[in-house]
Amino acid sequence: MAKKRRLIVEDPEEEYEFTPTEFNEREFILKDIYGTKICLVVLVFGVIVGVVGGLLCGFGFKNGMIGYMWIIATAISFGVMALMPKILSAIGFRPDMIETKSMIGNYLIYLALGLGVCIIVSNPPITPLI
């Protein structure tokens, strides 16, 4: 016996219309410039802390206390990093306007630059006098 043919009825697809939000180009540019200014200030602090740490380590090397001075230099660099939002707000910047990802990037750049400057200051390259 033949079976009846079923009619398959498809449900109508929902139509979705994408409406993009308005993009404020001026606000985006001003926020980006503000983040760059904060990054430059953090870089300056990284150089300053690196020089101070390098001088401390160099001073400790000359006085036989090399084992202790790098701990003090490291504590100073992490202390300044922890106080960075308060330091920036005292200068006149608002670090709360910057995204958390950007500030973490600023902190990592600060630590890398401080370490590099500290190493260069404590161990200056020797150039032969020819």
N, C-alpha and C positions, 0 to 999 in steps of 0.2 A: 504494500500500500504506500502510496506517495505521501510524503510529509508536506505540510503546508510551508510555504516560504515565508520566513519572517522578514518583516520590514525593519531595517535598522534605522532608527531615528537618531541623528546626531544632535547633541545639544549645541545651541548656538554659542560660539566663542565670545568671551567677554572682550570687549575692545578696551584697550588700555592706551591712554594718551599721556605721553611724557611731557611735562611742562617744567623746563629748567628754571631754577631760581635766578633771581637777578644777581649779576656779578658786579660788584662795586670795584672798579679798577683802581680808583684813587685810594680807597681804603687799603686795598691789597698792597699797593706800592708803598704807602706810608708805613704800614706794619712791617714790611720787608726792610725798609730803610732803618726803622727803629731797632729791629733785631740785629742788623749789621752794626749799628752804633754800639749796642751792648756787647756784641762779639769783639769789637775792637777794644773796648774798655777791659774786657776779660783777658784779651791778649796782652795788654799792657801790664795788667796785674801778674800774669804768668811770667813775663820777662823780669819784673821786679822781684817776685818771689824766687825765681831761678837764680838771679844774681845774689840775693841774700843767702840762699841755701848754698850756692857755690863758694861764697866767701866764708861761710861757717865751716864747710867741709875742708876748704883750703887752710883755714886757721887751725882746725883740729889736726890736720896732717902735719903741720909744722910743729905743733905742740905735743904730738904723740897721743892725741885723743880721737883718732879717726873712727874708732868703734862707737863713739857716742854722738858725734856731731851730725852724722847722717840721720840719726833718729830725731834729733831736734829739727833739722831741716825738713824732714818728712812731716813731722807734727805741725810745723808752721804752714807748710803748703796745704795740708788737709784742713787745718784750722781756718785759713783764709778762704778755702773753697766752701767750708760750711757757713761762713759768715758772708759769703758773696751776695746773697739777696739783700742783706742789711746794708752792706757797703754800697751796692748799686742804688738802693733807695736813699741813702745818705747823700750820694752824689747828685741825685735828682732823676734817676731813671725809675721806671716801674717794671720790675721783673715779672710781676704777675700778668702783664700783657703779653708776655712771650710764651709760646707753647712749651710744654714740659719736655718734648723731644728736643727742641732747640736748646733749651737750657742744659740738658744732659750732654748734648754735643759740645756746648760751650765749656762745660766742666771738664770733659775729656780732653779738649784742645788745650785748656789751661794746664792740666796735669802733664800732658806730653811736652808742651812748650817749657814749662817750669823745670821738668826733668832734664830736657835737652840743654837748656841754658845752664843749669846747675852743673852738669857734667862738663860742659865746655869751660865754665869759669873755674871749676876746681881742678881741672886737668887741661891747662891751655896747650894748644899744639906747639911743639918745639920746631922752630925753623932754623936750619943751619945757616950760619953766616959765612957765605962763600964770597 
